Amino acid sequence: MAVKVLVPTPLQKYTNNQATIECTGGNVSQLIDELEKNFPGIKDRLCDEEGKPRRFLNFYVNSEDIRFLQGTETTLADGDEVSIVPAVAGG
């Protein structure tokens, strides 16, 4: 099952400067583990020490925020698109 992962520019140094990656995983957590397997060091940038997504990163599956789905247990299907989006703050 192939899932398209959109990687933000600051994290592309961990993905050999690739903005889009084809990856596998039955859910977001497994996808993150697969990313770590293929691109060592990226998981530390995506997750905290408890394995939860860092609070300044948002994950979207097909434009739906995983915080409003099942979090990292959100199921993925062939052809899904996962976007990793840095949080923006300011005023």
Stockholm file with secondary structure:
# STOCKHOLM 1.0

chainA/1-91         MAVKVLVPTPLQKYTNNQATIECTGGNVSQLIDELEKNFPGIKDRLCDEEGKPRRFLNFYVNSEDIRFLQGTETTLADGDEVSIVPAVAGG
#=GR chainA/1-91 SS CCEEEECCGGGGGGTTTCSEEEECCSBHHHHHHHHHHHSTTHHHHHBCTTSSBCTTEEEEETTEEGGGTTGGGCBCCTTCEEEEEECCCCC
#=GC SS_cons        CCEEEECCGGGGGGTTTCSEEEECCSBHHHHHHHHHHHSTTHHHHHBCTTSSBCTTEEEEETTEEGGGTTGGGCBCCTTCEEEEEECCCCC
//
